[in-house]
Amino acid sequence: MRLILIRHAESKHSYQGMIAGLAGCTGLTECGVAQTRKFASRLRDTSELGDCSVVLSSPVQRARQTAEGLASALPATSVEIDCDLCELHYGAADDLTWEAYRSTYGEFDLTAFPDRPFAPGGESWSDIARRVGATLDRLAGGRDDRTVEVALGANLTWPRALRRVRVWSKVPPPPEIQALLHSRGMERPFNLYLRV
């Protein structure tokens, strides 16, 4: 199986200073919708994902909107929703502003304190790593080497968690993504990461 992670297009929560999971996400900006259309056009023109058999998305609105916009340009035209593709389950912090989060829960580094939940009812870094590993095992089960799955919603948390569970790719990402990963201390944790 070849898994391709695609980050969602520009979303409203980024400009609103919000923590946006299932409850807090209000979807894409107008620019994000345009980015999705442009990327779908590129996929149609280049057929670079012409062998895509499955499009998966987290249920978070920004990921779903991006997936639905891209699916029209792919052989797998429908989108399967999979909550395990969420970046992070924020718990009580979902739909808070970052300012409100910091005043309520303080600031901390998830990776420095891997067992501390993000907020009550939310995931810790260790939880994310376990979820990512289990999701990859589930996705790979029963699929052959030709299967291409496009997953949206995983954001950069997934590649970082992939590194933690030691999943490495046989195919390096493009040079610009390699530079991004290198700047974050990561090396080839997935087949390809495309940013819309």
ROVEX-55145 format. One record per atom (N, C-alpha, C): x, y, z. Coordinates in pm, whole numbers, padded with zeros to 5 digits, always signed. Example, Ala and Ser with C-alpha at 12.3 -4.5 7.8 and 13.67 -1.06 7.14 Angstrom:
BEGIN
+01319-00569+00780;+01230-00450+00780;+01320-00330+00780;+01285-00225+00708;+01367-00106+00714;+01290+00003+00787;
This chain:
BEGIN
+00084-00119+00000;+00000+00000+00000;+00088+00124+00000;+00047+00221-00074;+00113+00351-00074;+00015+00451-00015;+00056+00517+00091;-00029+00613+00159;+00024+00753+00132;-00062+00839+00084;-00026+00977+00054;-00103+01067+00148;-00030+01145+00226;-00093+01238+00319;-00102+01374+00253;-00219+01431+00256;-00240+01563+00200;-00297+01652+00310;-00231+01761+00333;-00278+01854+00435;-00397+01931+00380;-00492+01960+00465;-00609+02036+00423;-00567+02174+00374;-00654+02235+00297;-00632+02371+00247;-00648+02471+00362;-00625+02599+00330;-00631+02704+00432;-00766+02704+00503;-00760+02706+00636;-00884+02698+00714;-00908+02822+00798;-01034+02842+00831;-01075+02961+00906;-01016+02966+01045;-01002+02850+01109;-00956+02849+01249;-00817+02910+01265;-00735+02899+01163;-00600+02955+01169;-00604+03107+01188;-00699+03170+01124;-00712+03315+01133;-00790+03359+01256;-00866+03266+01311;-00948+03298+01428;-00875+03271+01559;-00755+03212+01551;-00681+03180+01672;-00750+03074+01755;-00816+02981+01688;-00897+02879+01755;-00828+02743+01753;-00859+02664+01852;-00825+02522+01854;-00947+02455+01793;-00927+02391+01682;-01043+02346+01605;-01033+02199+01567;-01100+02118+01644;-01117+01977+01611;-01256+01956+01556;-01319+01847+01595;-01453+01818+01546;-01553+01926+01581;-01546+01979+01702;-01644+02079+01746;-01611+02219+01696;-01484+02254+01692;-01447+02393+01668;-01418+02431+01524;-01406+02335+01434;-01369+02368+01296;-01488+02426+01220;-01465+02540+01158;-01569+02603+01077;-01539+02595+00927;-01443+02514+00890;-01418+02487+00749;-01310+02573+00687;-01310+02573+00555;-01209+02642+00477;-01243+02789+00456;-01139+02869+00437;-01157+03008+00395;-01189+03008+00246;-01223+03123+00191;-01244+03133+00045;-01115+03097-00027;-01002+03140+00028;-00872+03105-00030;-00852+02954-00026;-00892+02889+00084;-00879+02744+00096;-00962+02670-00008;-01081+02721-00035;-01165+02661-00139;-01096+02676-00275;-01039+02792-00300;-00967+02815-00426;-00842+02726-00436;-00771+02709-00325;-00654+02620-00324;-00694+02478-00360;-00807+02433-00304;-00855+02298-00331;-00889+02282-00479;-00957+02381-00535;-00990+02375-00679;-00863+02370-00765;-00767+02452-00728;-00641+02458-00804;-00567+02324-00796;-00563+02265-00677;-00494+02137-00661;-00568+02027-00735;-00702+02029-00731;-00780+01929-00805;-00753+01941-00954;-00742+02063-01003;-00710+02086-01144;-00572+02027-01178;-00477+02049-01089;-00342+01994-01110;-00348+01841-01115;-00424+01780-01023;-00433+01634-01021;-00498+01582-01149;-00599+01653-01200;-00662+01615-01326;-00563+01625-01442;-00489+01736-01445;-00396+01761-01556;-00277+01667-01557;-00225+01633-01441;-00102+01554-01434;-00126+01405-01417;-00243+01366-01369;-00274+01226-01337;-00173+01165-01239;-00107+01250-01159;-00005+01199-01067;-00062+01106-00961;-00191+01115-00936;-00256+01021-00845;-00362+00942-00920;-00333+00913-01046;-00427+00842-01132;-00453+00699-01090;-00371+00647-00998;-00393+00511-00950;-00454+00509-00810;-00509+00620-00768;-00569+00630-00635;-00696+00547-00626;-00700+00457-00530;-00817+00370-00516;-00907+00408-00398;-00855+00484-00304;-00932+00519-00185;-00897+00661-00143;-00998+00741-00112;-00976+00874-00053;-01036+00869+00087;-00952+00896+00184;-00994+00896+00324;-00984+01037+00378;-01067+01069+00475;-01060+01201+00537;-01100+01190+00682;-01041+01275+00763;-01090+01287+00899;-01228+01354+00890;-01310+01343+00993;-01441+01408+00990;-01437+01558+01016;-01320+01612+01046;-01308+01755+01072;-01342+01830+00943;-01423+01934+00956;-01480+02001+00839;-01376+02047+00736;-01263+02104+00779;-01163+02152+00683;-01104+02037+00601;-01085+01922+00664;-01033+01806+00592;-01138+01749+00497;-01262+01738+00544;-01370+01686+00459;-01389+01773+00336;-01390+01905+00355;-01410+01995+00240;-01296+01979+00139;-01175+01967+00188;-01061+01950+00098;-01072+01816+00025;-01102+01710+00099;-01114+01577+00039;-01222+01571-00067;-01336+01628-00035;-01446+01626-00131;-01411+01704-00257;-01339+01814-00241;-01297+01892-00358;-01195+01819-00444;-01108+01740-00382;-01006+01668-00458;-01058+01537-00516;-01154+01476-00448;-01203+01346-00493;-01258+01350-00635;-01313+01462-00676;-01367+01474-00812;-01259+01460-00918;-01133+01479-00880;-01023+01471-00975;-00951+01336-00969;-01001+01246-00887;-00933+01117-00866;-01021+01002-00909;-00961+00885-00941;-01041+00769-00977;-01138+00727-00865;-01094+00739-00740;-01181+00709-00626;-01257+00837-00596;-01377+00848-00648;-01449+00976-00643;-01522+01001-00511;-01541+00898-00429;-01608+00920-00302;-01506+00928-00189;-01548+00983-00077;-01460+01004+00038;-01509+00919+00153;-01419+00840+00211;-01449+00762+00330;-01404+00842+00452;-01491+00860+00548;-01459+00935+00670;-01400+00839+00773;-01289+00879+00832;-01219+00796+00930;-01169+00886+01043;-01229+00875+01159;-01194+00961+01272;-01051+00939+01319;-00993+00823+01290;-00854+00798+01329;-00755+00885+01253;-00801+00954+01149;-00714+01045+01074;-00711+01185+01132;-00787+01209+01237;-00783+01341+01300;-00642+01370+01348;-00606+01497+01342;-00473+01538+01388;-00457+01508+01535;-00549+01556+01616;-00543+01542+01760;-00685+01555+01812;-00719+01473+01909;-00848+01489+01976;-00821+01583+02093;-00877+01703+02085;-00844+01811+02178;-00920+01805+02311;-01023+01725+02320;-01100+01717+02444;-01165+01850+02477;-01157+01890+02603;-01223+02013+02651;-01169+02139+02586;-01053+02131+02521;-00994+02249+02458;-01052+02276+02319;-01123+02180+02262;-01179+02199+02128;-01274+02319+02130;-01256+02409+02038;-01337+02529+02019;-01299+02644+02113;-01186+02630+02182;-01133+02742+02262;-01039+02824+02176;-01020+02949+02211;-00911+03025+02149;-00780+02976+02213;-00669+02998+02144;-00540+02960+02202;-00514+03039+02330;-00558+03162+02332;-00540+03245+02452;-00616+03185+02571;-00740+03144+02548;-00821+03082+02654;-00759+02949+02697;-00706+02874+02601;-00641+02746+02634;-00522+02769+02727;-00435+02863+02690;-00315+02890+02771;-00352+02938+02911;-00455+03021+02922;-00493+03071+03055;-00560+02962+03139;-00622+02865+03073;-00689+02757+03146;-00596+02640+03177;-00517+02598+03077;-00437+02476+03092;-00286+02500+03094;-00244+02622+03068;-00101+02652+03061;-00043+02608+02928;+00082+02642+02908;+00151+02601+02786;+00240+02483+02815;+00247+02389+02723;+00342+02279+02737;+00371+02221+02600;+00478+02147+02592;+00521+02083+02469;+00473+01938+02474;+00383+01901+02384;+00330+01765+02380;+00439+01659+02375;+00544+01684+02296;+00647+01583+02281;+00740+01575+02402;+00753+01685+02476;+00837+01684+02597;+00765+01615+02713;+00632+01619+02713;+00550+01554+02816;+00453+01461+02745;+00503+01349+02691;+00422+01266+02600;+00301+01200+02662;+00292+01190+02793;+00178+01124+02854;+00074+01221+02910;+00101+01351+02899;+00005+01451+02948;-00099+01479+02839;-00227+01463+02870;-00329+01496+02771;-00327+01646+02738;-00365+01678+02616;-00371+01817+02573;-00464+01897+02661;-00576+01836+02698;-00676+01896+02788;-00758+01779+02842;-00839+01799+02945;-00924+01690+02993;-01007+01630+02879;-01005+01498+02870;-01077+01429+02764;-01005+01429+02631;-00887+01488+02625;-00809+01494+02502;-00698+01390+02499;-00626+01387+02389;-00518+01290+02372;-00385+01346+02419;-00298+01255+02457;-00158+01287+02482;-00080+01251+02355;+00047+01289+02354;+00133+01254+02240;+00145+01103+02228;+00155+01034+02340;+00163+00887+02338;+00036+00828+02279;-00079+00886+02313;-00206+00839+02256;-00206+00855+02104;-00157+00969+02057;-00153+00994+01912;-00064+00891+01843;+00054+00867+01899;+00146+00770+01839;+00084+00632+01831;+00015+00591+01937;-00052+00459+01934;-00164+00457+01829;-00241+00565+01822;-00351+00572+01725;-00298+00567+01582;-00191+00641+01555;-00133+00643+01421;-00082+00504+01383;-00010+00439+01474;+00039+00304+01446;-00072+00206+01419;-00176+00208+01503;-00290+00118+01486;-00365+00148+01357;-00377+00275+01322;-00447+00313+01199;-00371+00265+01077;-00240+00280+01077;-00160+00231+00965;-00173+00080+00950;-00169+00008+01061;-00185-00137+01055;-00322-00172+00996;-00424-00102+01040;-00560-00128+00991;-00572-00096+00842;-00516+00018+00801;-00525+00057+00660;-00449-00039+00570;-00336-00089+00616;-00253-00177+00534;-00311-00318+00524;-00392-00357+00619;-00447-00492+00620;-00530-00522+00497;-00494-00629+00426;-00571-00674+00311;-00554-00592+00184;-00459-00502+00183;-00439-00421+00062;-00308-00462-00004;-00307-00456-00136;-00184-00494-00206;-00093-00373-00225;+00024-00395-00283;+00123-00289-00300;+00079-00180-00397;-00019-00210-00481;-00061-00111-00580;-00162-00011-00525;-00221-00042-00412;-00325+00045-00356;-00266+00180-00317;-00330+00285-00364;-00289+00420-00327;-00404+00481-00249;-00376+00521-00128;-00477+00585-00046;-00435+00728-00022;-00527+00818-00040;-00503+00958-00012;-00576+00990+00117;-00502+01037+00216;-00560+01066+00346;-00548+01215+00376;-00659+01275+00410;-00661+01417+00444;-00697+01439+00588;-00633+01537+00647;-00664+01572+00785;-00552+01539+00879;-00453+01467+00829;-00348+01420+00916;-00252+01529+00961;-00241+01635+00886;-00156+01748+00923;-00014+01702+00955;+00068+01786+01014;+00205+01749+01046;+00217+01667+01173;+00110+01654+01249;+00115+01568+01367;+00138+01424+01325;+00074+01382+01218;+00089+01244+01174;+00232+01210+01138;+00300+01288+01052;+00439+01254+01023;+00526+01249+01148;+00503+01338+01242;+00580+01335+01366;+00550+01208+01444;+00424+01168+01446;+00388+01044+01516;+00441+00923+01441;+00442+00929+01308;+00500+00819+01230;+00646+00800+01266;+00716+00910+01285;+00856+00902+01326;+00867+00834+01461;+00777+00868+01551;+00780+00810+01685;+00756+00660+01681;+00665+00613+01595;+00639+00470+01588;+00731+00402+01487;+00825+00476+01434;+00929+00425+01346;+00875+00361+01218;+00788+00434+01152;+00739+00392+01021;+00814+00475+00919;+00883+00411+00830;+00965+00483+00732;+00920+00446+00591;+00939+00536+00503;+00896+00519+00365;+01008+00465+00278;+00969+00398+00171;+01066+00356+00070;+01085+00466-00034;+00989+00556-00044;+00993+00662-00145;+01008+00796-00074;+01118+00868-00099;+01134+00996-00030;+01037+01101-00083;+00996+01192+00003;+00911+01301-00042;+00990+01397-00130;+00921+01490-00196;+00990+01586-00282;+01090+01670-00202;+01190+01729-00271;+01296+01805-00202;+01245+01913-00109;+01139+01986-00149;+01091+02094-00063;+01030+02039+00067;+00971+01921+00059;+00915+01859+00179;+01027+01798+00262;+01129+01742+00195;+01244+01691+00269;+01307+01803+00351;+01318+01921+00292;+01376+02035+00363;+01289+02071+00484;+01157+02069+00467;+01067+02099+00577;+01084+01996+00689;+01087+01868+00650;+01102+01762+00750;+01236+01775+00821;+01342+01800+00744;+01475+01814+00803;+01477+01930+00903;+01411+02039+00869;+01409+02155+00959;+01336+02122+01089;+01250+02019+01085;+01176+01978+01205;+01235+01851+01266;+01354+01811+01218;+01420+01695+01275;+01361+01562+01234;+01296+01557+01116;+01235+01433+01070;+01301+01386+00941;+01292+01258+00916;+01344+01199+00794;+01240+01106+00734;+01197+01127+00615;+01111+01040+00536;+01012+00953+00612;+00920+01008+00688;+00828+00922+00761;+00706+00876+00682;+00697+00911+00555;+00581+00868+00477;+00616+00877+00330;+00531+00823+00246;+00559+00819+00104;+00565+00957+00041;+00463+01034+00066;+00455+01166+00000;+00363+01252+00082;+00402+01374+00100;+00317+01467+00173;+00293+01585+00081;+00171+01604+00039;+00138+01711-00052;+00061+01817+00024;+00103+01940+00012;+00029+02048+00076;-00056+02117-00029;-00182+02131+00000;-00275+02194-00094;-00238+02340-00111;
